[in-house]
Amino acid sequence: MKQVEEYLKLHGIEFIKHIHPAVYTCEEAEKYCADIPGISSKNLLLQDEKKRRFILLIIPDYKRADLKSLALRFGVKKLSFASPQTLLRLLSLSPGSVSPFGLINDTDKQVELMIDRDVWASPIVTFHPNENTATLELSREMFEKYLNSLGVKAGVIEL
């Protein structure tokens, strides 16, 4: 968490930090984080069948990720969720703490970022700072500034 906060401060990215009990599911997040403004999202690390293409998909928590239709949209035969080992290797994250802030650790730029249009259009976004005991609230402009600081171009899709 400290690494993320330091990175954001270093790059002039403003945020508001909310501390809460550890959350692992959308239901737990709803229970402990309901008072945090902004759109709630799911952050999913997906991989193709050959484990050569990795996609961090950010969608609103009220939408489902249909992996079969997403595979067609991304031009791959099959998509699955990346293993905890792959998540650790690529983003230095553990299950339950996946967020776009993990891209700070993707120095080889192996992970593509795809964001649902509803999240991208939201005036406020919220993500764990690589630990699920806090949530960082950013304006859309600050989120875009964060992605630009990494040199990451986000694909925007509509589910």
Number of C-alpha atoms within 10 A of each C-alpha: 16 10 12 18 16 12 16 19 12 9 11 13 19 18 17 11 17 15 13 13 13 15 20 13 12 15 11 13 20 14 12 15 19 11 9 19 13 18 20 23 23 20 21 22 25 24 22 19 13 10 12 9 15 22 19 23 24 26 25 19 18 10 11 10 15 10 14 13 13 16 18 12 10 13 10 15 12 17 23 16 16 19 14 14 12 18 20 16 13 19 22 17 21 17 17 19 21 26 24 21 25 22 24 18 15 15 11 8 14 14 22 17 19 20 21 19 16 17 23 22 13 13 15 19 23 25 24 25 23 26 22 22 17 21 23 20 23 22 18 18 13 18 22 16 17 22 17 12 15 13 10 15 12 17 13 17 17 10 15
